[in-house]
Amino acid sequence: MSAAGQRTIRTCRKIGPTCGLTALSMLLNGQTTATELLADASTQKYTKNGEMFSALYLFELVKKHINSPLECQFHEGSLDCDKIKDQLYAGACLLVPYDADVNHAPCQRSGHRAHWALIVGYLIDDQNEFYVVARHGKTRNLAVWSLVALSDSNANLVEFAHPKGHEDLTFLLPPGGIDGDLGLRKRSIVVTNLPYQMVQVF
């Protein structure tokens, strides 16, 4: 391993279809719970049951709930770019929607398995391949994924499918769907100036 950096952020498990809100709660170090965020998001008519199929709606919640010196930016486009890598080098975290495979790793299912992850660090191997370190609400374990794979998964979010296990629930989609201007495809949230400890390994 040639370089690595990771923020020490504790995980919390999601309850129901609240993966985006759970990821945001992790970013906030649990000071605002996913339940509290759900109440706020419901009031704002961003969600019905905790689902966040709009990156812009989640961005609005991030802006509302973070405090100085934290700052956030809305990123549109590929994640596999110098801008995102530079932000991760500097200690930023990312909130990223993607398609989750059965092992929760990024896959390409056209958005049918849409999920949110909190990117808390990066790894670069001896072949100069770039990886991200992720947390999400389905497991307490850290995950390591290729940035290319995550970027490709994020870019393939074009179609909503009813989440398995929640067939009795009605979900709120933004105008234009998950592929629209308010949706998920090629969208993510960058949060900088985090106070948590950054651990570097060389």
Buried (B, 14 or more C-beta within 10 A) or exposed (E): EEBBBBBEBEBBEBEBBBBBBBBBBBBBEEEBBBBBBBEBBBEEEBBBBBBBBBBBBBBBBBEEBBEEEBEBBBBEBBBBEEEBBEBBEEBBBBBBBBBBBEEBBBBBBBBBBBBBBBBBBBBBEEEEEBBBBBBBBBEEEBBBBBBBBBBBBBBBBBBBEEBEEBEEBEBBBBEEBBBBEBBBBBBBBBBBEBEBEEEEEE
